[in-house]
Amino acid sequence: MPALLEPVAGRGVDGVSGDGGPARNAALNRPAGLDFDPQGRLYIADTYNHRIRRVVLP
């Protein structure tokens, strides 16, 4: 069975916006990595914005 991928963060344009709002409306700039902490929270390395962004999953 093929895997289905669905974006959980970012809107497909470079930028920096969306802190405190829905992750799908955020603008990231060269996301380069992601990881989960022991509690299952998602973190994204937003490289060109020099930030680590936490994503609240539904």
C-alpha positions in Angstrom: 0.0 0.0 0.0 1.5 3.4 -0.9 2.3 5.8 1.9 0.4 9.1 2.0 2.2 12.2 3.0 0.4 15.3 4.2 2.1 18.6 5.1 1.8 19.6 8.7 3.7 22.9 8.6 4.5 25.6 6.1 2.5 27.0 3.2 5.0 26.5 0.4 6.6 30.0 0.3 9.8 31.2 1.8 9.4 33.6 4.7 9.1 33.9 8.4 5.6 34.1 9.8 3.1 32.0 11.7 4.4 31.9 15.3 1.5 31.2 17.5 -0.9 30.4 14.7 -1.8 27.3 12.7 1.3 25.5 11.5 -0.1 25.1 8.0 -0.2 28.9 7.6 3.4 29.4 8.7 6.1 30.5 6.3 9.4 28.6 6.7 12.7 29.4 5.0 14.7 26.3 4.1 13.5 23.7 6.6 16.3 21.3 6.8 15.5 18.8 9.5 13.0 17.6 12.0 12.9 15.7 15.2 10.5 14.6 18.0 11.2 15.0 21.7 10.3 12.3 24.2 6.8 13.7 24.6 6.1 13.4 20.9 6.4 17.2 20.1 7.7 18.0 16.6 10.6 20.4 16.0 11.7 21.8 12.6 15.0 23.4 11.9 14.0 26.6 10.0 17.5 27.1 8.6 17.6 30.4 6.9 15.5 32.0 9.6 17.9 30.7 12.2 15.1 29.2 14.3 13.9 25.9 15.7 10.2 25.9 15.3 7.9 23.7 17.4 4.8 22.3 15.7 1.7 21.4 17.6 0.2 18.4 15.9 -3.5 17.8 15.7 
